[in-house]
Each structure stands twice: as C-alpha cells, then as structure tokens.
C-alpha cells in the first residue's frame, strides 16, 4: 500500500482555519467583548458572590471577585457547568 492510498478517504479532524471566530482587532474591541461576556454571565445567574465560607451556589460557574466604582464587576472562573 502506498502512502497516497493510505491517506485517501480520511476525514479531516477539527475545524478548518477559516471557520474559527475572528479575534478582536483592538484592545477597545477586546475590552467591550470582555465586558459583554461578564454582563451575560451575570444576567444568566452564573456569577455569584462567595458566602462567608468561600463557597459558591451549585448553579454558579464564576465567582464575583470585586465590584469596581464604575459599576463593572470582575469575575473569576470557578467551575464548569454540569447538566
């Protein structure tokens, strides 16, 4: 069997380069994308403040680390969501 015939019929694994999402083009775009992600996490109820023992509710995937004076919050990933 030749090398050419051995590779024939194999399907490509993984996404093609053209199908990947484009990265933000500037720091301003990256900042907006980050703020949007945090807002969405909060709206979905996936971010919560840890209790006095440092534990999060089971539904929370992100911990609210701090609230900034401008109204934005900083989150840190705590775990993945299991369905």
N, C-alpha and C positions, 0 to 999 in steps of 0.2 A: 504494500500500500504506500502510495507516495504522500508526501506532506500536503500537497494541494488537495488530494481527495479526502484526507483525514479531517481537514477543517471545513470541508463543504457540508452544508446542512446545519451547522451550529448556529444557534441564535445568539445575538449579541446580548450580554448581560448588562444590566444597569441602564440608566438614562443616557441619551445622547447629549453631547455638549450643548447643542442648540436649544434643548428643551429645559435647561436649568434656568431658574429665575435670575434676572439681571441684578447685580449688586447695586446699591445706591451709588450715585455718581459723585456725591459730595458729602462733606461732614454734616451740612444742613439737612440733606435728604436722610442721612443715617440717623440723625437726632430725631427727625419727625417720625421715621419708621419705628424707632425705639419707643417714643412717647405713645404712639398709636398702639403698639403691642401691649404696653403696660396698661393703658386705658381699657383695652379689650379684655385683658386678664382680670382686671378689677370688675368690669361690668358682668363678666361671666361668673363671678364669685369664686374664682380660682386663686385669689390672693387674700390672705388673712394675716392679722397681727398675731404673733405667738402669745399664748397665755403666760401667766407668771412662772410656769414650769418650763417654758420654752417650747411647748408642743403646739402643733397646728391641728385644726379640724381635719378629718379624713378627706373632706372634699377639696381642701386647699392643695395646690401644687406649688405655689410661690408664697414666700414669707415677705411681708412688708417690713423692710429694713428701717427706712426713715421717711418722714414727710418733710419736704422742703418748703421754705417760706413762700415760694411762688405757686404752691398748690400741687406741684407734681410729687409723685412718690417714687421711691426706689425699691425694687423687689429683687429677691434672690430665689433661684430655683431650689425647691426643697425635695421634690419627688415627681415621678411620672404618674399620670392618672391611670388607674386601672378600671376597666369597665365591667 
